[in-house]
Amino acid sequence: MDGLSPYKPALPSVFDNFVPDDKLTDSDYAFDAYKKLLLAKKSHEALFLVIGRLLLEIKNKELYKSLDYPTFGDFLGSEEISYSKEAAYMYMRVYEYYIEYLEMSEDHVGTINLSRLSMMIPMLKKIEDKADVVKKIDEMSSLRHSDFVLKVKQEKKSDKPSVYYSESLDQWIVEYFDDRTNLHSLGVYKEYQEK
């Protein structure tokens, strides 16, 4: 047994819980297949909440140290997990805000797109009453994607601008939503040395 075996557990096939029992009668088989399809659909829609919960627990309880990773970042970058910090923190933030803080049902939250949930958090945190937050979530969830994005941008206008580096343009982009400002590359900088 190699030393890493405890950290690379054998996982069951993804199909194990979703294959209907072929020993059933035709009508029972049909119902079993339907039931397993509904279970797979529900699991698929809300699995990001499970990932967020587990990542949050591993981070907060420093369980990654028991798995021989010195930092949470090292754990995320491992071959088996390989989540970027941005993705991992999005999962954790969504789980923490909607499930722990708002105490919404995972069935309700699981029906809403992960990126929408993440995009709404800064806007929702400005609303004090939790009942009003849930109303806003339902309102925003019913919007078409383009209308949703427009609404989020309108709500975020007073927030900080979006700043990112575009490798294709070789420049930093500062985006103020309706208006755009670009910072252009100023070339290679030389380190200043005192004479």
GIPE-V973993 format. One record per pair of residues at least 12 apart in sequence whose ideal C-beta (glycine too) atoms are under 10 Angstrom apart, sorted by the first residue. I is the first residue (numbers start at 1). J is the second residue. D is the distance in Angstrom with one decimal. If there is no record, write none. Layout:
i->{I I}
j->{J J}
d->{D D}
This chain:
i->{3 4 6 6 6 7 7 7 7 7 7 8 8 9 14 15 15 17 17 17 17 18 18 18 18 18 18 18 19 19 19 20 20 20 20 20 20 21 21 42 42 42 42 43 44 45 45 45 45 45 45 45 45 46 46 46 46 46 46 46 46 46 46 47 47 47 48 48 48 48 48 48 48 48 48 48 48 49 49 49 49 49 49 49 49 49 49 49 50 50 50 50 51 51 51 51 51 51 51 51 51 52 52 52 52 52 52 52 52 52 52 52 52 52 52 53 53 53 53 53 53 53 54 54 54 55 55 55 55 55 55 55 55 55 55 55 55 56 56 56 56 56 56 56 56 56 57 57 58 58 58 58 58 58 59 59 59 59 59 59 59 60 60 60 62 63 64 64 64 67 67 69 72 72 72 73 73 75 76 76 87 89 90 90 90 90 90 90 91 91 93 93 93 94 94 94 94 94 94 94 94 94 95 95 96 97 97 97 97 97 97 97 97 98 98 98 98 98 98 98 98 98 101 101 101 101 101 102 102 102 102 102 103 103 104 104 104 104 108 108 108 108 109 111 112 112 112 112 113 113 113 115 115 115 116 116 116 116 116 116 116 116 117 117 117 119 119 119 119 119 119 119 119 120 120 120 120 120 120 120 120 120 122 122 122 122 122 123 123 123 123 123 123 123 123 124 124 124 124 126 126 126 126 136 139 140 140 150 152 153 153 153 153 154 154 156 157 157 157 159 160 160 161 161 161 161 161 161 161 161 162 162 162 162 162 163 163 165 165 166 169 169 169 170 170 171 171 171 171 172 172}
j->{68 68 66 67 68 66 67 68 69 78 80 79 80 80 40 36 40 36 39 40 43 33 35 36 37 39 40 43 32 33 36 32 33 34 35 36 37 33 36 106 107 110 111 110 110 106 107 109 110 111 112 113 114 99 105 106 107 108 109 110 111 112 114 91 110 114 87 90 91 94 95 109 110 113 114 117 118 91 94 95 98 99 106 107 109 110 114 117 91 95 106 110 83 87 88 90 91 92 94 95 114 88 89 90 91 92 93 94 95 96 97 98 99 100 114 91 92 95 96 99 100 106 91 92 95 72 75 76 81 83 87 88 89 90 91 92 95 88 89 91 92 93 95 96 99 100 92 95 72 75 76 81 88 92 72 73 75 76 88 89 92 72 92 96 75 75 76 78 81 80 81 81 85 88 89 85 88 88 88 89 114 118 114 115 117 118 119 121 114 118 117 118 121 109 112 114 115 116 117 118 120 121 109 117 121 109 117 118 120 121 124 125 133 110 112 117 120 121 124 133 134 137 121 124 125 130 133 124 130 133 134 137 130 134 130 133 134 137 134 137 138 141 137 141 137 138 140 141 141 145 148 145 148 149 137 140 141 143 145 148 149 152 137 140 141 140 148 149 151 152 153 155 156 133 136 137 140 141 148 151 152 155 152 155 156 159 160 136 140 151 152 154 155 156 159 136 137 140 155 155 156 158 159 155 151 152 155 177 177 175 176 177 178 177 178 177 176 177 178 177 174 176 173 174 175 176 177 179 180 181 174 175 176 177 180 175 183 183 185 182 182 184 185 184 185 183 184 185 186 184 185}
d->{9.4 8.8 9.9 8.7 9.8 9.6 5.6 7.0 9.4 8.9 7.9 9.4 6.7 9.7 9.3 9.8 9.7 7.5 7.3 8.3 8.5 9.2 9.9 4.8 7.9 6.9 5.0 8.6 9.4 8.9 7.3 4.2 4.2 8.8 8.4 5.8 9.1 9.4 9.5 9.5 7.5 7.1 9.2 8.9 9.0 9.6 8.9 9.4 4.5 6.0 8.9 9.4 9.6 10.0 9.8 5.3 7.1 9.5 7.1 2.7 8.0 9.7 9.9 9.9 8.1 9.7 9.9 8.7 5.8 6.8 7.9 9.2 7.9 9.6 4.8 8.5 9.7 8.2 7.3 5.3 7.9 6.3 5.3 10.0 6.3 6.1 9.0 9.5 9.2 8.4 8.6 9.6 8.5 9.3 8.5 10.0 4.9 8.7 9.6 8.0 9.7 8.6 9.4 8.1 3.7 5.0 7.6 5.6 3.0 7.2 9.6 9.2 8.0 9.8 9.2 8.6 8.3 5.1 8.7 7.3 8.8 9.3 8.9 9.4 9.0 8.7 9.1 8.1 8.7 7.6 9.5 5.3 8.5 10.0 5.7 5.2 8.1 9.3 9.6 8.2 4.5 9.0 6.1 6.2 9.9 8.5 9.4 9.9 7.4 6.8 9.4 9.3 9.6 9.6 4.9 10.0 8.3 9.1 8.2 9.1 6.9 9.5 9.1 9.8 9.8 8.6 8.5 8.9 9.4 9.7 9.8 9.4 8.6 8.3 10.0 6.3 9.1 9.2 5.2 9.3 9.8 9.6 7.4 8.3 8.8 5.0 9.9 9.4 7.8 8.9 9.0 6.8 6.4 7.8 9.4 6.5 9.5 9.8 4.8 5.6 9.4 7.4 8.7 9.5 9.6 9.6 8.1 9.2 9.1 5.4 7.6 7.9 9.6 9.7 8.5 6.3 9.2 8.5 9.1 9.6 9.8 8.1 9.9 9.8 9.3 8.4 9.3 8.3 5.9 6.2 6.9 8.2 7.9 9.8 9.3 9.2 6.9 7.8 8.7 8.6 8.9 9.4 8.6 7.9 7.3 9.4 8.7 5.2 8.4 8.7 9.0 9.7 9.8 9.9 9.2 7.2 7.0 9.0 8.4 6.3 9.2 8.5 8.3 9.7 9.1 9.0 8.0 7.9 9.9 5.2 9.5 9.8 8.8 9.3 7.8 6.7 5.8 8.8 8.8 9.5 6.9 8.8 8.7 8.2 6.5 6.3 9.5 7.7 8.2 8.5 6.3 9.4 4.3 6.5 8.7 6.2 6.9 8.7 9.3 8.0 9.9 9.2 9.4 9.5 8.8 7.8 9.3 9.6 9.5 9.8 10.0 4.7 7.6 8.1 9.1 6.9 8.2 6.2 7.9 9.3 10.0 9.5 9.5 5.2 5.9 4.8 7.9 9.4 9.6 7.9 7.5 4.3 8.0 7.8 9.9 7.5 8.7 9.7 9.8 8.8 7.9 8.7 8.4 8.7 5.1 6.3 5.0 4.9 9.3 8.3 8.0}
